[in-house]
Amino acid sequence: MDFNFLLASFANLLLSVTYTVISLFCGVYAIKLIDHFLLKKIDIEEELKKNNTSVAIFASSLLIFVAIIISFGLRS
């Protein structure tokens, strides 16, 4: 195999992992902001500890939406 091909593949992998970590932190930060500012009467972490399925679906949909927004932003 060509060394330049391996180097380009490694750089692409490193870039993808970096974007994934950034997306994860942005998603968690978005959930924390929404929990603090918009949902003052509902504590998402406490409800997740109580196995509240609807809160789990809501939190995961927020993570998916943040990931979609970030992925479209990184493509352009």
Stockholm file with secondary structure:
# STOCKHOLM 1.0

chainA/1-76         MDFNFLLASFANLLLSVTYTVISLFCGVYAIKLIDHFLLKKIDIEEELKKNNTSVAIFASSLLIFVAIIISFGLRS
#=GR chainA/1-76 SS CCHHHHHHHHHHHHHHHHHHHHHHHHHHHHHHHIIIIICSSCCHHHHHHTTCHHHHHHHHHHHHHHHHHHHHHHHC
#=GC SS_cons        CCHHHHHHHHHHHHHHHHHHHHHHHHHHHHHHHIIIIICSSCCHHHHHHTTCHHHHHHHHHHHHHHHHHHHHHHHC
//
